[in-house]
Amino acid sequence: MAKEKGRKLIAQNKKARHDYLIIDTYEAGLVLTGTEVKSLRQGRASLVDGFVQLDGHEAWLYNVHVPEYTQGTWTNHSARRKRKLLLHRAEIEKLESKSQETGHTIVPLALYFKDGRAKVEIALAKGKKEYDKRQTLREKQDRREADRVISAIRRKQRA
């Protein structure tokens, strides 16, 4: 069997980028059981309610839904169990000190396979206020509108 290369995306948390201001991102490995890996290889997972909590110099991923493997037997995993994250000690200490600040949290952004190993991209984030979300949306719409006008002008110039 050939070794996998590259990055294969399984799940993405698009709502996190809308709800939070991303300060810093980290890539972490996951401790998984066999049926979890098989379920992930089928591309089935959800990061919607997921969050990371630090307990005694260990990072744990909570509320990430990895459905049970369909061909699994009694060895199947529970869908929303907590999973240990594999990070360097320095990264955990950095996350621990920064997440203590008011309004900061750690959220998963993406779940993927990188060279055959399951990885999760986590981010140190600060919750956005409602007006910040509206401002971000307004800027995005303004940028899109400007791009439309520029492309229309270029089309007219070519014709």
Secondary structure, DSSP 8 states (H G I E B T S, - for coil): -----SEEEEEE-HHHHHHEEEEEEEEEEE---HHHHHHHHTT--B-TT-EEEEETTEEEEES-B----TT--TT---TT--EEEE--HHHHHHHHHHHTSTTEEEEEEEEEEETTEEEEEEEEEEE--HHHHHHHHHHHHHHHHHHHHHHHHHHHHH-
